[in-house]
Amino acid sequence: MVSLEQEMASALRNEGSDTLFIDQPYDYKSIFLNRVFPDKTNPRFLPAIIMSDRHAYQVATRQLTKKQLIEIYDANNKVLIGKGCAVNCCEYGSLDWKKANESIESIIELADNVAVSEIIQVPTLFPIADGNYQILTGHRRFFAMIYAHGADGAAHFKVYDDKPLLQKTKQFQENASREDLPQYGKLRAFQDAILEIELWSTTRKRMGGKGLTVKETASTLGISMGAYDNYNVLTRYPVVIEAYENGNVLPFVKMKKMVLAVESEFKAETDKTLLNVADKKQINGRLAKLLNGEAADKPKPSSVSGYRFKPVSSANSLKTLLSSNVMELDTGVEWDALDWQDKNAVNKALTSVVEYLNKNNDE
């Protein structure tokens, strides 16, 4: 099986590869719904199984029980959707069951609109084997079509001539401007798209070209630099994505401010400018507590790695530092009250001393 990287290398050898993200031929077609299949790798995908119109009718007329349906479709922890029918087969009372119920309500509401009017932004598809199609974007709209028209019905779709090479990137591009998408789905879609774009950039460099800049990456995704920065910050810590997956509805801007505030506080407390993996793990823990309404842990004063001096600006300042009792100078430091076990406090005192020496010896 040809890997995605190999497909990218092949595409890059062809002329016009720079327009690959833009030029993707498509047409609008009417297609039977039973020829369309969801993308199970899509993070917004509802774990659903499409019921036949016959079974949907039998459910509606109470000829089939939920237990029988689960056996027929092997539908444990899935949602069964058919014409005028949606059955939640997830474990009753579980988080998945609650989320599935919310999705079902949303699908039914959309299906009511589908039944009386055309969808303004139709789902997008691409062809797969045996005359079938796979959904690229619009899973919720597709399930609403199933609920409204049944699996044997037909509907209008936007159909690409071929499967997009960067499928996740195209999904993100298609949905970037939509306000009605769940926040969790947006973040997961961004993560998936970034992985593809980074692989594309790496493949370009490997073949002698240039990698994509941050600005080019944002442009490829179809978003502004500001929006790119928002996504980048919010996908930095797993707990943020988990919070949205579990129902958090805090606006992205407010969540971003919280993340940056915790990062800034951590850097100040540990006297660091760059964060390593261990640091990010600690920040992730702090954010988890904040999102759960708990007080975040603070590092102990001794967490600072060592004592630090600011740069000494002149030889005179250095001479004074080495030859004088700096505790007797008017540096503004209250030496008697200084906690020498608190490295942060000691470093602040040392900073004050050096600033005093630099100022007085440069004049």
BADOKE-867062 format. One record per residue (C-alpha): y, z, x. Coordinates in steps of 0.5 Angstrom, whole numbers, padded with zeros to 4 digits. Example, Ala and Ser with C-alpha at 12.3 -4.5 7.8 and 13.67 -1.06 7.14 Angstrom:
2
<c2=-0009 c3=0016 c1=0025>
<c2=-0002 c3=0014 c1=0027>
END
This chain:
363
<c2=0000 c3=0000 c1=0000>
<c2=0007 c3=-0002 c1=0003>
<c2=0011 c3=0004 c1=0004>
<c2=0019 c3=0004 c1=0002>
<c2=0021 c3=0004 c1=0009>
<c2=0017 c3=-0002 c1=0010>
<c2=0020 c3=-0005 c1=0004>
<c2=0027 c3=-0003 c1=0006>
<c2=0026 c3=-0007 c1=0013>
<c2=0024 c3=-0013 c1=0009>
<c2=0030 c3=-0013 c1=0005>
<c2=0034 c3=-0012 c1=0011>
<c2=0032 c3=-0018 c1=0015>
<c2=0034 c3=-0022 c1=0009>
<c2=0041 c3=-0025 c1=0008>
<c2=0045 c3=-0021 c1=0003>
<c2=0042 c3=-0014 c1=0004>
<c2=0049 c3=-0011 c1=0004>
<c2=0050 c3=-0013 c1=-0003>
<c2=0043 c3=-0010 c1=-0005>
<c2=0046 c3=-0004 c1=-0009>
<c2=0050 c3=-0008 c1=-0013>
<c2=0047 c3=-0015 c1=-0014>
<c2=0041 c3=-0013 c1=-0019>
<c2=0040 c3=-0019 c1=-0024>
<c2=0038 c3=-0016 c1=-0031>
<c2=0038 c3=-0019 c1=-0038>
<c2=0038 c3=-0016 c1=-0045>
<c2=0031 c3=-0016 c1=-0049>
<c2=0028 c3=-0014 c1=-0055>
<c2=0021 c3=-0010 c1=-0053>
<c2=0016 c3=-0007 c1=-0057>
<c2=0016 c3=0000 c1=-0055>
<c2=0009 c3=0001 c1=-0054>
<c2=0010 c3=-0003 c1=-0048>
<c2=0015 c3=0002 c1=-0045>
<c2=0012 c3=0007 c1=-0041>
<c2=0017 c3=0013 c1=-0038>
<c2=0018 c3=0015 c1=-0031>
<c2=0014 c3=0021 c1=-0029>
<c2=0017 c3=0022 c1=-0023>
<c2=0024 c3=0023 c1=-0026>
<c2=0027 c3=0030 c1=-0026>
<c2=0030 c3=0029 c1=-0033>
<c2=0023 c3=0027 c1=-0036>
<c2=0020 c3=0031 c1=-0042>
<c2=0013 c3=0032 c1=-0041>
<c2=0011 c3=0028 c1=-0047>
<c2=0006 c3=0024 c1=-0050>
<c2=0007 c3=0018 c1=-0055>
<c2=0003 c3=0019 c1=-0061>
<c2=0000 c3=0013 c1=-0065>
<c2=0004 c3=0011 c1=-0071>
<c2=-0003 c3=0013 c1=-0075>
<c2=-0004 c3=0020 c1=-0072>
<c2=0004 c3=0021 c1=-0073>
<c2=0003 c3=0019 c1=-0080>
<c2=-0004 c3=0024 c1=-0081>
<c2=0000 c3=0030 c1=-0078>
<c2=0006 c3=0029 c1=-0083>
<c2=0001 c3=0029 c1=-0088>
<c2=-0003 c3=0035 c1=-0085>
<c2=-0009 c3=0031 c1=-0084>
<c2=-0009 c3=0033 c1=-0077>
<c2=-0008 c3=0040 c1=-0074>
<c2=-0004 c3=0041 c1=-0068>
<c2=-0011 c3=0043 c1=-0064>
<c2=-0014 c3=0037 c1=-0066>
<c2=-0008 c3=0033 c1=-0063>
<c2=-0008 c3=0037 c1=-0057>
<c2=-0016 c3=0035 c1=-0056>
<c2=-0014 c3=0028 c1=-0058>
<c2=-0009 c3=0027 c1=-0053>
<c2=-0011 c3=0032 c1=-0048>
<c2=-0004 c3=0035 c1=-0049>
<c2=-0004 c3=0042 c1=-0047>
<c2=0003 c3=0044 c1=-0044>
<c2=0006 c3=0037 c1=-0046>
<c2=0010 c3=0035 c1=-0052>
<c2=0007 c3=0030 c1=-0057>
<c2=0012 c3=0025 c1=-0060>
<c2=0011 c3=0020 c1=-0066>
<c2=0015 c3=0017 c1=-0072>
<c2=0018 c3=0022 c1=-0075>
<c2=0014 c3=0027 c1=-0071>
<c2=0015 c3=0032 c1=-0065>
<c2=0010 c3=0037 c1=-0063>
<c2=0011 c3=0042 c1=-0058>
<c2=0004 c3=0044 c1=-0055>
<c2=0007 c3=0048 c1=-0049>
<c2=0005 c3=0056 c1=-0049>
<c2=0008 c3=0059 c1=-0055>
<c2=0014 c3=0063 c1=-0052>
<c2=0014 c3=0061 c1=-0045>
<c2=0020 c3=0058 c1=-0041>
<c2=0017 c3=0051 c1=-0042>
<c2=0016 c3=0052 c1=-0049>
<c2=0024 c3=0054 c1=-0050>
<c2=0026 c3=0048 c1=-0046>
<c2=0022 c3=0043 c1=-0050>
<c2=0024 c3=0046 c1=-0056>
<c2=0031 c3=0044 c1=-0054>
<c2=0030 c3=0037 c1=-0052>
<c2=0026 c3=0036 c1=-0058>
<c2=0032 c3=0038 c1=-0062>
<c2=0037 c3=0034 c1=-0058>
<c2=0032 c3=0028 c1=-0059>
<c2=0031 c3=0029 c1=-0067>
<c2=0039 c3=0029 c1=-0067>
<c2=0040 c3=0023 c1=-0063>
<c2=0034 c3=0019 c1=-0067>
<c2=0038 c3=0020 c1=-0073>
<c2=0044 c3=0016 c1=-0070>
<c2=0039 c3=0011 c1=-0068>
<c2=0036 c3=0010 c1=-0075>
<c2=0043 c3=0008 c1=-0078>
<c2=0046 c3=0005 c1=-0072>
<c2=0045 c3=0001 c1=-0065>
<c2=0045 c3=0005 c1=-0059>
<c2=0051 c3=0004 c1=-0055>
<c2=0048 c3=0005 c1=-0048>
<c2=0041 c3=0002 c1=-0049>
<c2=0036 c3=0005 c1=-0044>
<c2=0034 c3=0001 c1=-0038>
<c2=0027 c3=-0002 c1=-0036>
<c2=0024 c3=-0006 c1=-0030>
<c2=0017 c3=-0010 c1=-0031>
<c2=0011 c3=-0007 c1=-0029>
<c2=0003 c3=-0010 c1=-0029>
<c2=0000 c3=-0013 c1=-0035>
<c2=0007 c3=-0015 c1=-0039>
<c2=0009 c3=-0007 c1=-0039>
<c2=0015 c3=-0004 c1=-0037>
<c2=0018 c3=0003 c1=-0034>
<c2=0024 c3=0006 c1=-0036>
<c2=0029 c3=0007 c1=-0030>
<c2=0034 c3=0011 c1=-0035>
<c2=0035 c3=0013 c1=-0042>
<c2=0028 c3=0017 c1=-0043>
<c2=0032 c3=0021 c1=-0048>
<c2=0034 c3=0015 c1=-0052>
<c2=0027 c3=0012 c1=-0051>
<c2=0024 c3=0018 c1=-0054>
<c2=0029 c3=0018 c1=-0060>
<c2=0027 c3=0011 c1=-0061>
<c2=0020 c3=0013 c1=-0062>
<c2=0022 c3=0018 c1=-0067>
<c2=0026 c3=0013 c1=-0071>
<c2=0022 c3=0007 c1=-0071>
<c2=0015 c3=0009 c1=-0068>
<c2=0011 c3=0006 c1=-0062>
<c2=0009 c3=0000 c1=-0066>
<c2=0017 c3=-0001 c1=-0067>
<c2=0021 c3=-0006 c1=-0063>
<c2=0028 c3=-0004 c1=-0059>
<c2=0033 c3=-0007 c1=-0055>
<c2=0033 c3=-0006 c1=-0048>
<c2=0037 c3=-0007 c1=-0041>
<c2=0031 c3=-0010 c1=-0037>
<c2=0032 c3=-0012 c1=-0029>
<c2=0028 c3=-0018 c1=-0027>
<c2=0025 c3=-0013 c1=-0022>
<c2=0024 c3=-0006 c1=-0020>
<c2=0030 c3=-0004 c1=-0016>
<c2=0028 c3=-0003 c1=-0009>
<c2=0032 c3=0004 c1=-0009>
<c2=0030 c3=0006 c1=-0016>
<c2=0033 c3=0013 c1=-0015>
<c2=0039 c3=0011 c1=-0013>
<c2=0040 c3=0006 c1=-0018>
<c2=0038 c3=0011 c1=-0023>
<c2=0044 c3=0016 c1=-0021>
<c2=0048 c3=0010 c1=-0021>
<c2=0047 c3=0008 c1=-0028>
<c2=0048 c3=0015 c1=-0030>
<c2=0053 c3=0018 c1=-0026>
<c2=0059 c3=0017 c1=-0031>
<c2=0055 c3=0020 c1=-0037>
<c2=0057 c3=0027 c1=-0039>
<c2=0052 c3=0028 c1=-0044>
<c2=0046 c3=0029 c1=-0038>
<c2=0044 c3=0036 c1=-0037>
<c2=0047 c3=0039 c1=-0031>
<c2=0040 c3=0040 c1=-0028>
<c2=0038 c3=0033 c1=-0028>
<c2=0044 c3=0031 c1=-0025>
<c2=0043 c3=0035 c1=-0019>
<c2=0036 c3=0033 c1=-0018>
<c2=0038 c3=0026 c1=-0019>
<c2=0043 c3=0027 c1=-0013>
<c2=0038 c3=0030 c1=-0009>
<c2=0033 c3=0024 c1=-0010>
<c2=0038 c3=0019 c1=-0009>
<c2=0041 c3=0022 c1=-0003>
<c2=0033 c3=0022 c1=0000>
<c2=0033 c3=0014 c1=-0001>
<c2=0040 c3=0013 c1=0002>
<c2=0038 c3=0017 c1=0008>
<c2=0032 c3=0013 c1=0009>
<c2=0036 c3=0006 c1=0008>
<c2=0041 c3=0009 c1=0013>
<c2=0036 c3=0011 c1=0018>
<c2=0032 c3=0004 c1=0017>
<c2=0039 c3=0000 c1=0018>
<c2=0040 c3=0004 c1=0025>
<c2=0033 c3=0003 c1=0027>
<c2=0034 c3=-0005 c1=0026>
<c2=0040 c3=-0005 c1=0030>
<c2=0045 c3=-0004 c1=0025>
<c2=0050 c3=0002 c1=0023>
<c2=0048 c3=0008 c1=0019>
<c2=0052 c3=0009 c1=0012>
<c2=0058 c3=0014 c1=0013>
<c2=0059 c3=0019 c1=0008>
<c2=0065 c3=0015 c1=0005>
<c2=0060 c3=0009 c1=0004>
<c2=0054 c3=0014 c1=0001>
<c2=0059 c3=0016 c1=-0004>
<c2=0061 c3=0009 c1=-0006>
<c2=0054 c3=0007 c1=-0006>
<c2=0052 c3=0013 c1=-0011>
<c2=0058 c3=0010 c1=-0015>
<c2=0062 c3=0017 c1=-0015>
<c2=0068 c3=0019 c1=-0012>
<c2=0069 c3=0023 c1=-0005>
<c2=0071 c3=0029 c1=-0009>
<c2=0065 c3=0029 c1=-0014>
<c2=0060 c3=0027 c1=-0008>
<c2=0063 c3=0034 c1=-0004>
<c2=0061 c3=0038 c1=-0011>
<c2=0054 c3=0035 c1=-0011>
<c2=0053 c3=0036 c1=-0004>
<c2=0055 c3=0044 c1=-0004>
<c2=0051 c3=0045 c1=-0011>
<c2=0045 c3=0042 c1=-0008>
<c2=0045 c3=0046 c1=-0001>
<c2=0042 c3=0052 c1=-0004>
<c2=0035 c3=0052 c1=-0009>
<c2=0037 c3=0058 c1=-0013>
<c2=0043 c3=0054 c1=-0016>
<c2=0039 c3=0048 c1=-0018>
<c2=0034 c3=0053 c1=-0021>
<c2=0039 c3=0057 c1=-0025>
<c2=0041 c3=0050 c1=-0028>
<c2=0034 c3=0049 c1=-0029>
<c2=0033 c3=0055 c1=-0033>
<c2=0039 c3=0054 c1=-0038>
<c2=0045 c3=0056 c1=-0034>
<c2=0051 c3=0052 c1=-0036>
<c2=0057 c3=0054 c1=-0031>
<c2=0061 c3=0048 c1=-0030>
<c2=0060 c3=0045 c1=-0023>
<c2=0067 c3=0047 c1=-0021>
<c2=0066 c3=0054 c1=-0022>
<c2=0059 c3=0054 c1=-0019>
<c2=0062 c3=0051 c1=-0013>
<c2=0067 c3=0056 c1=-0012>
<c2=0062 c3=0061 c1=-0013>
<c2=0058 c3=0058 c1=-0007>
<c2=0064 c3=0057 c1=-0003>
<c2=0066 c3=0064 c1=-0004>
<c2=0059 c3=0067 c1=-0002>
<c2=0059 c3=0062 c1=0004>
<c2=0066 c3=0064 c1=0007>
<c2=0065 c3=0072 c1=0006>
<c2=0058 c3=0071 c1=0010>
<c2=0061 c3=0067 c1=0015>
<c2=0067 c3=0073 c1=0016>
<c2=0062 c3=0078 c1=0016>
<c2=0057 c3=0075 c1=0021>
<c2=0063 c3=0072 c1=0025>
<c2=0060 c3=0065 c1=0025>
<c2=0062 c3=0058 c1=0024>
<c2=0056 c3=0055 c1=0023>
<c2=0050 c3=0057 c1=0019>
<c2=0043 c3=0056 c1=0021>
<c2=0037 c3=0056 c1=0016>
<c2=0036 c3=0064 c1=0016>
<c2=0043 c3=0064 c1=0014>
<c2=0042 c3=0060 c1=0009>
<c2=0036 c3=0064 c1=0006>
<c2=0041 c3=0070 c1=0006>
<c2=0046 c3=0066 c1=0002>
<c2=0041 c3=0064 c1=-0003>
<c2=0039 c3=0071 c1=-0004>
<c2=0046 c3=0073 c1=-0005>
<c2=0047 c3=0067 c1=-0010>
<c2=0041 c3=0069 c1=-0014>
<c2=0043 c3=0076 c1=-0015>
<c2=0050 c3=0074 c1=-0017>
<c2=0047 c3=0069 c1=-0022>
<c2=0043 c3=0075 c1=-0024>
<c2=0049 c3=0079 c1=-0025>
<c2=0047 c3=0084 c1=-0019>
<c2=0051 c3=0086 c1=-0014>
<c2=0049 c3=0082 c1=-0007>
<c2=0047 c3=0085 c1=-0001>
<c2=0052 c3=0086 c1=0005>
<c2=0050 c3=0086 c1=0012>
<c2=0050 c3=0092 c1=0016>
<c2=0056 c3=0092 c1=0021>
<c2=0051 c3=0091 c1=0027>
<c2=0049 c3=0084 c1=0024>
<c2=0055 c3=0081 c1=0029>
<c2=0051 c3=0078 c1=0035>
<c2=0056 c3=0081 c1=0040>
<c2=0063 c3=0083 c1=0042>
<c2=0068 c3=0077 c1=0043>
<c2=0075 c3=0076 c1=0046>
<c2=0080 c3=0071 c1=0044>
<c2=0082 c3=0066 c1=0050>
<c2=0087 c3=0069 c1=0055>
<c2=0093 c3=0064 c1=0055>
<c2=0096 c3=0066 c1=0062>
<c2=0094 c3=0069 c1=0069>
<c2=0099 c3=0075 c1=0068>
<c2=0095 c3=0077 c1=0061>
<c2=0089 c3=0077 c1=0065>
<c2=0092 c3=0081 c1=0070>
<c2=0095 c3=0086 c1=0065>
<c2=0088 c3=0086 c1=0062>
<c2=0084 c3=0088 c1=0068>
<c2=0089 c3=0093 c1=0071>
<c2=0092 c3=0097 c1=0065>
<c2=0089 c3=0102 c1=0060>
<c2=0090 c3=0097 c1=0054>
<c2=0089 c3=0103 c1=0050>
<c2=0096 c3=0106 c1=0052>
<c2=0099 c3=0099 c1=0050>
<c2=0103 c3=0098 c1=0043>
<c2=0098 c3=0093 c1=0041>
<c2=0098 c3=0096 c1=0034>
<c2=0090 c3=0099 c1=0034>
<c2=0089 c3=0106 c1=0032>
<c2=0084 c3=0107 c1=0038>
<c2=0082 c3=0114 c1=0035>
<c2=0080 c3=0112 c1=0028>
<c2=0076 c3=0106 c1=0031>
<c2=0069 c3=0106 c1=0029>
<c2=0066 c3=0104 c1=0036>
<c2=0059 c3=0102 c1=0032>
<c2=0062 c3=0097 c1=0028>
<c2=0062 c3=0091 c1=0032>
<c2=0067 c3=0087 c1=0027>
<c2=0072 c3=0093 c1=0027>
<c2=0071 c3=0093 c1=0035>
<c2=0072 c3=0085 c1=0035>
<c2=0078 c3=0086 c1=0031>
<c2=0081 c3=0091 c1=0036>
<c2=0080 c3=0086 c1=0042>
<c2=0083 c3=0080 c1=0038>
<c2=0089 c3=0085 c1=0037>
<c2=0089 c3=0087 c1=0044>
<c2=0089 c3=0079 c1=0047>
<c2=0094 c3=0077 c1=0042>
<c2=0099 c3=0082 c1=0044>
<c2=0098 c3=0081 c1=0052>
<c2=0099 c3=0073 c1=0050>
<c2=0105 c3=0074 c1=0047>
<c2=0108 c3=0079 c1=0052>
<c2=0106 c3=0075 c1=0058>
<c2=0108 c3=0068 c1=0055>
<c2=0115 c3=0071 c1=0054>
END
